[in-house]
Amino acid sequence: MTEPQTEEQVRQDLATPPTRPDGGPATGSTATAVAPASPPKLPMLVMSVVARYNLLVLLLASIAVYGLWDKTSAIFLTAPNFRNIVGNESVLAVLTLGLLLPLIAGQFDLSVGNVAGLASIISAASYANWGFPLWAGVLVGIAVGGFVGMVNGLIITRLRVDPFITTLGTASIVIGVVEWYTNGLSIVQGVPASLISFGSGNWLGVPSTLYALVLVALVVYYVLDHTPYGRSLNAIGVNRDAARLVGIKVNRAILISFIVSGVGAGIAGVLLLARSGAGNPQVGSSFTLLAIASAFLGATSFRPGRVNVPGTLVAIFFLAVNITGLTFAGVPNYINDLFTGAALVLAVAFATVLSRRRRVRTTAGEPTSDPTTA
């Protein structure tokens, strides 16, 4: 005869799930085993962070290298050098941020650098030859950029001409117009001193042009990441036909993207005039390659496989820091071109691979590491 169970033993028996003779859980048992949560794998976490912020790491590493290198350390880590880099690259950054909109929609604008040069020339001419006030000259330069962007967009969307051919032809036309108007001579007279003071001056210890860059960057970031229009551009870039089927007005969205790209080039042209103090017909063309290289290089970081504002800004200063450091080190000028060209090729290749992987994962319904890219 068994002894009666105590209250504690009864409570333990009720809490223990029934088992089969072979030791497994009994059929029909409502008890479920909860698998212990696996601890996060540190190497995978580190690799994910490095993959997302690789360009920022390379930028900081480049600054450290040139700051410690005996050929460059005496000049590189100085406040005037950093102010010069930030002031000069603010022009390129504004230009590139405008370029992001057509790029996200899968469209190329190869005329942005030349349009910026045209805007600089027209703005300078409005002061020197037409007697415009400060604000009017600024608006004229921006309007010229927007007009050229609108022409590009209309040709691409209405006449269905390839954007590569359209913008390449526009760039050539702009070069001819600038040469015809200036006869190859810079416009150095009549530019308002207040505009030059803004371009070359500092406020609170940083170049004044940086504040214009921050404003443009915030606007572009908000449009691309927090508006239906930005999501529409992304959808067009992923699958243009599918975007049209879900009701997106593809042609209108692309037209607006080219107008914005032109406006960005116009703003960059005015900043270029303010920075240099003259309308130079020889500048502008070189900006296009740097802008495209920066945009695609930025697509390898922060949101791998997708052009984005933070990655673009880091890419611009990564290229600038390395080109400046190599120049201080006394390397031949062609090394800078080799560096920029190699960065463009590698960035485009890497960004294409990442973008293809992101599309495959999205099509398969797999979660992405970045919810904003899903």
C-alpha positions in Angstrom: 0.0 0.0 0.0 1.5 3.3 -1.1 1.8 6.2 1.1 -0.4 9.2 0.4 1.3 12.0 -1.6 2.0 15.3 0.0 0.6 18.5 -1.4 4.1 19.4 -2.8 4.4 16.1 -4.6 1.0 16.4 -6.2 1.9 19.9 -7.5 5.1 18.5 -9.0 3.3 15.7 -10.7 0.8 18.0 -12.3 3.6 20.2 -13.6 5.4 17.3 -15.2 4.1 16.3 -18.7 3.2 12.7 -19.2 5.6 10.5 -21.0 5.5 7.3 -23.1 7.2 4.1 -22.0 10.1 5.0 -24.4 10.6 8.2 -22.6 9.0 10.5 -25.3 6.1 12.9 -24.6 2.7 11.2 -24.4 0.3 11.6 -27.4 -2.2 14.3 -26.9 -0.2 16.1 -24.3 -0.7 19.8 -24.4 2.7 20.5 -23.0 5.1 22.0 -25.5 8.9 22.3 -25.2 10.2 25.8 -25.6 13.5 25.9 -27.4 16.0 28.1 -25.7 16.8 31.2 -27.6 20.1 30.9 -29.4 22.5 33.6 -28.5 23.4 36.1 -31.2 26.5 35.1 -33.2 29.0 37.8 -32.7 31.0 37.2 -35.9 27.9 37.4 -38.1 26.8 40.6 -36.3 30.3 42.2 -36.8 30.3 41.2 -40.5 26.8 42.7 -41.0 27.9 46.0 -39.4 31.1 46.0 -41.5 29.2 45.3 -44.7 26.7 48.1 -44.0 29.3 50.7 -42.9 32.3 49.6 -44.9 32.8 52.9 -46.7 32.7 54.9 -43.5 35.3 52.6 -42.0 37.5 53.1 -45.1 37.1 56.9 -44.9 38.2 56.9 -41.3 41.1 54.5 -42.2 42.2 56.8 -45.0 42.2 59.8 -42.7 44.3 57.9 -40.3 46.8 56.7 -43.0 47.4 60.2 -44.4 47.5 61.7 -40.9 50.3 59.3 -39.9 52.2 59.1 -43.2 55.3 61.2 -42.9 54.9 62.6 -46.5 51.4 64.0 -45.7 51.0 64.2 -41.9 52.3 67.8 -41.6 49.7 69.2 -44.0 46.8 66.7 -44.0 45.7 66.9 -40.4 45.1 70.7 -40.3 41.9 72.7 -40.0 42.5 74.7 -43.3 42.9 71.4 -45.2 39.7 70.0 -43.9 37.8 73.2 -44.5 39.1 73.3 -48.0 38.0 69.7 -48.6 34.5 70.3 -47.2 34.1 73.6 -49.1 35.1 72.2 -52.4 33.2 68.9 -52.1 30.0 70.6 -51.1 29.6 71.7 -54.7 30.0 68.1 -56.0 27.8 66.8 -53.2 24.9 69.0 -54.1 25.3 68.0 -57.8 25.4 64.3 -56.9 22.4 64.4 -54.6 20.2 65.7 -57.4 21.5 63.0 -59.7 20.3 60.3 -57.2 16.7 60.7 -58.3 17.0 59.6 -61.9 19.6 57.0 -60.8 17.1 55.4 -58.4 14.6 55.2 -61.3 17.2 53.4 -63.4 18.0 56.5 -65.5 21.3 58.1 -66.3 22.0 61.8 -66.5 25.4 62.3 -68.0 24.9 66.1 -68.5 24.9 67.2 -64.8 28.5 68.4 -64.7 28.1 70.4 -67.9 24.8 71.8 -66.8 26.4 73.0 -63.5 29.1 74.8 -65.6 26.4 76.4 -67.8 24.5 77.6 -64.7 27.7 79.1 -63.3 28.3 80.9 -66.6 24.8 82.2 -67.0 24.6 83.3 -63.4 27.9 85.2 -63.7 26.7 86.8 -67.0 23.5 87.9 -65.3 25.6 90.0 -62.9 28.4 91.1 -65.3 26.4 91.8 -68.5 22.7 92.2 -67.5 23.0 94.0 -64.1 20.8 91.5 -62.2 20.6 91.8 -58.4 22.0 89.0 -56.2 18.9 87.0 -55.7 17.9 87.2 -59.4 21.3 85.9 -60.6 21.0 82.9 -58.2 17.5 82.1 -59.4 18.5 82.4 -63.1 21.3 79.9 -62.6 19.0 77.4 -60.9 16.3 77.9 -63.5 18.7 77.2 -66.3 19.6 73.9 -64.7 15.9 73.0 -64.2 15.1 73.9 -67.8 17.9 71.7 -69.2 16.7 68.9 -66.9 13.1 69.3 -68.2 14.3 69.1 -71.8 16.1 65.9 -71.0 13.1 64.5 -69.3 10.7 65.3 -72.1 12.9 63.8 -74.8 13.3 60.6 -72.7 9.6 60.2 -71.7 7.8 61.6 -74.8 10.2 60.7 -77.6 11.4 57.5 -75.8 15.0 58.2 -76.6 17.5 56.3 -74.4 18.6 58.5 -71.4 22.2 57.7 -72.0 22.1 59.0 -75.5 19.9 61.9 -74.6 22.0 63.3 -71.8 25.3 62.6 -73.6 24.0 64.7 -76.5 22.8 67.4 -74.1 26.2 67.6 -72.5 27.8 68.1 -75.9 25.3 70.9 -76.8 25.9 72.6 -73.5 29.6 72.6 -74.1 29.1 74.2 -77.4 26.8 76.9 -76.0 29.2 77.8 -73.3 32.1 78.0 -75.7 30.1 80.2 -78.1 28.9 82.6 -75.4 32.3 83.0 -73.6 34.8 82.4 -76.4 36.6 80.3 -73.9 37.2 83.2 -71.5 36.2 83.3 -67.9 33.7 85.9 -66.6 35.5 87.6 -63.7 33.9 91.0 -63.4 30.6 91.9 -61.8 30.1 89.0 -59.5 28.7 90.3 -56.2 31.2 90.4 -53.4 28.5 89.0 -51.0 28.2 85.9 -53.1 31.9 85.4 -53.2 32.1 86.0 -49.5 29.5 83.3 -48.9 31.4 80.8 -51.1 34.8 81.3 -49.6 33.8 82.3 -46.1 33.3 80.3 -42.9 30.5 80.4 -40.4 31.1 78.9 -36.9 34.4 77.5 -38.1 33.0 75.5 -41.1 32.6 76.6 -44.8 29.4 78.3 -45.5 28.7 76.1 -48.5 28.3 73.1 -46.1 25.1 74.6 -44.7 23.7 74.6 -48.2 24.7 71.0 -48.6 23.1 70.0 -45.4 19.8 71.6 -46.4 19.8 69.9 -49.8 20.8 66.6 -48.3 17.9 66.7 -45.8 15.4 67.5 -48.5 16.6 64.8 -50.8 16.7 62.2 -48.0 13.1 63.1 -47.0 11.8 62.9 -50.5 13.5 59.6 -51.3 12.8 57.8 -48.0 9.6 59.4 -46.6 7.3 60.3 -49.5 5.2 58.3 -52.0 7.2 59.8 -54.8 10.4 58.4 -53.5 8.9 55.0 -53.2 7.6 55.3 -56.7 11.1 56.0 -58.0 12.4 53.0 -56.2 9.6 50.8 -57.7 10.3 52.1 -61.2 14.0 51.3 -60.8 13.2 47.7 -59.6 10.6 46.9 -62.2 9.3 49.6 -64.5 6.4 47.5 -66.0 5.2 46.3 -62.6 5.3 49.9 -61.4 3.1 50.9 -64.3 0.7 48.1 -63.6 0.1 49.1 -60.0 -0.8 52.6 -61.1 2.4 54.6 -60.8 2.7 57.3 -63.5 6.1 56.3 -64.7 6.7 59.0 -67.3 5.7 61.8 -65.0 7.9 60.5 -62.2 10.9 60.2 -64.5 10.3 63.6 -65.9 10.3 65.1 -62.4 13.4 63.3 -61.5 15.3 64.8 -64.4 14.0 68.3 -63.5 15.2 67.8 -60.0 18.6 66.6 -61.3 18.8 69.8 -63.4 17.8 72.0 -60.4 20.5 70.3 -58.3 23.1 71.0 -61.1 21.9 74.6 -61.2 22.4 75.0 -57.4 25.8 73.4 -57.7 26.7 75.9 -60.5 25.7 78.9 -58.3 27.8 77.4 -55.5 30.7 76.9 -57.9 30.5 80.5 -58.9 30.4 81.6 -55.3 33.3 79.3 -54.5 35.6 80.3 -57.4 34.4 84.0 -57.8 34.3 83.6 -61.6 32.3 81.8 -64.3 34.9 79.4 -65.8 33.9 77.7 -69.1 36.5 75.0 -68.5 35.0 73.5 -65.4 31.9 71.3 -65.1 32.7 68.4 -67.4 34.9 66.7 -64.8 32.1 66.8 -62.2 30.0 64.2 -64.1 32.4 61.3 -63.7 33.0 62.1 -60.0 29.2 62.4 -59.3 28.4 59.1 -60.9 31.4 57.4 -59.2 30.3 58.8 -55.8 26.6 57.7 -56.3 27.5 54.1 -57.2 30.3 53.9 -54.6 27.8 55.1 -52.0 25.4 52.3 -53.0 27.9 49.8 -51.5 27.3 51.2 -48.0 24.6 52.0 -45.5 22.0 50.4 -47.9 24.0 48.0 -50.0 22.6 47.7 -53.5 20.7 50.9 -53.4 21.9 54.5 -54.0 21.3 56.5 -50.9 22.0 59.9 -49.4 24.3 58.9 -46.5 26.4 56.5 -48.6 26.7 59.1 -51.3 28.0 61.8 -48.9 30.6 59.4 -47.4 31.7 58.3 -50.9 32.3 61.9 -52.0 34.5 62.6 -49.0 36.2 59.2 -49.3 37.3 60.1 -52.8 38.2 63.6 -51.9 40.3 62.6 -48.9 42.3 60.0 -50.9 42.8 62.3 -53.9 44.0 65.1 -51.6 46.2 62.8 -49.7 47.8 61.4 -52.8 48.3 64.9 -54.1 50.1 65.9 -50.9 52.2 62.8 -51.2 53.5 64.0 -54.6 52.2 61.2 -56.8 51.7 62.0 -60.5 48.4 63.6 -61.5 47.4 60.6 -63.6 47.2 58.5 -60.4 44.2 60.6 -59.3 42.4 59.7 -62.5 43.3 56.1 -62.2 42.0 56.0 -58.6 38.7 57.7 -59.6 38.2 55.4 -62.6 39.0 52.3 -60.6 36.7 53.3 -57.9 33.9 53.9 -60.4 34.3 50.5 -62.1 34.5 48.6 -58.8 31.6 50.5 -57.3 29.3 49.9 -60.2 30.2 46.2 -60.3 29.8 45.8 -56.5 26.6 47.8 -56.4 25.1 45.7 -59.3 25.8 42.5 -57.5 24.3 43.8 -54.3 21.3 45.1 -56.1 20.7 41.8 -57.9 20.9 39.9 -54.6 18.5 42.3 -53.0 16.0 41.8 -55.9 16.3 38.0 -55.7 15.7 38.0 -52.0 12.7 40.4 -52.3 11.2 38.2 -55.1 11.7 35.1 -52.9 10.0 36.7 -50.0 13.0 36.5 -47.7 13.5 39.2 -45.1 16.2 41.7 -45.7 18.6 43.0 -43.2 17.3 46.5 -43.8 13.5 46.8 -43.6 13.5 50.0 -45.6 14.8 48.1 -48.6 12.2 45.4 -48.6 
